[in-house]
Amino acid sequence: LFSVYRRLKGGAKLSGPLPSFSNAPKLQALYLDYNNLDGTIPSNFLQSSLNPKLRVTISHNSLKGKVPTELLSLDSLNIEMEGNKITDFDERFCEKRSWMNGLVGDYGCDAFMCSPGFYGKYGRQNDTDVPCSRCDISADPSPYWGSVTCDSVVEEREILEILYEKTEGDNWHNNENWLIAEDICTWYGVECRDGSTVQALRLGANNLVNSPPEEIFRLPQLHTIWLHSNPIDFKFKGIGEAKNLVELRLDATGLSDVFGIGDAVSLMKLDLKYNQIGGGFPLELLKLEKLEDLSL
């Protein structure tokens, strides 16, 4: 058993390429979901595996490209890959009826991942109540396998550019490198742990105004947001898309309500002090089951 999954967990995440684990014949389970692993799945991934009940979760990373057909040589496999940037999936996998604990026999390819142009609550079908559904024909859906939404793919740079525009970045106290430097990780207040994927936005007391766009919640590995001490009109719409968001600072922003915050299921630390939230205790906060630190 090798378990380093980071779903609903704080702390550092694994980054860099996915190891092949090609010399682990007795491996029983491998849990690597919700990390920052990138690059392609190695062609010799799990090559020496002898366990017919092997379970692997590499979902919700930044893996891209194709699923190696070398995996077809395995007798059986339960592998979760949704939430990555996979563009090529051989249809022969869909003939492995016993794989995914027999779900391939019931749902075909959807048992692995919803195909491009489709989406599912979990990015795949594991039950009759959670099928993969076709995206609206008028939408510009994700081109990847295993999508959990029909929203079009928005690159991180584009999201940051929207944030800059909507909050009048030209008037920030510090906007060093924004829109100028090619590397977004050098932009003031943007932190990237793996050198490319945005992990944190620390823009407190920087004269941001208006409403920060909900697109920021679509930064796939966003862990921390600091927007405290800015005269902004913050809205929680879409925060449920920020699956890895652990810390949110909105103190001294003039916030008057927390409607929608209950969707931030991964949140562990929340600072709302020095605002204008009145009345009784905000009941939406009781939905935050992972919350450990609250400042009101």
Secondary structure, DSSP 8 states (H G I E B T S, - for coil): -EE---TT--S---EEE----TT-TT--EEE--SSEEEE---TTTTTT---TT-EEE--SSEEEEE--GGGGGSS--EEE--SSEEEE--GGGGG-TTTGGGHHHHHGGGGT---TTEE-TTSS-SSTTS--EE--TTS---SSBS-S-------HHHHHHHHHHHTTGGGSS--TTTTTSS-GGGSTTEEESSSSSEEEEE-TTS---B---GGGGG-TT--EEE-TTS-B----TTGGG-TT--EEE-TTS-----TTGGG-TT--EEE--SS---SS--GGGGG-TT--EEE-
